[in-house]
Amino acid sequence: MAKRKTLMDEFREELVGDKELNELYQRELRKLKLANQILAARQTAGLSQAALAKRIGTQQSGVARMEAASCSSYTMVTLAKIAAATGFKLEIRFVPDGAKRQTATR
């Protein structure tokens, strides 16, 4: 019996075949991962959104936007404030872009 294709299988195939869609997906995924890290740091520190907002000098709604990945322009200063307010260290790294590296080596 053949395995039935799931919606996720179809989506992955579409991502492979559509470079623009894949780039958009990867960009949104990075934003979501950052939003989840902010949420996890706040929760680990035992802070409410309002308490974190007060510590970093913004409004609760701003923290909510950052945690919902609807914020697209995080500044280094804001991320450093969040890290300090939650007892974390901010680490920024450059990592190779697998897709671009493969293209460059061909």
Secondary structure by P-SEA (a helix, b strand, c coil): ccccccaaaaaaaaaaacaaaaaaaaaaaaaaaaaaaaaaaaaaacccaaaaaaaacccaaaaaaaaacccccccaaaaaaaaaaacbbbbbbbbbcaaaaaaaac
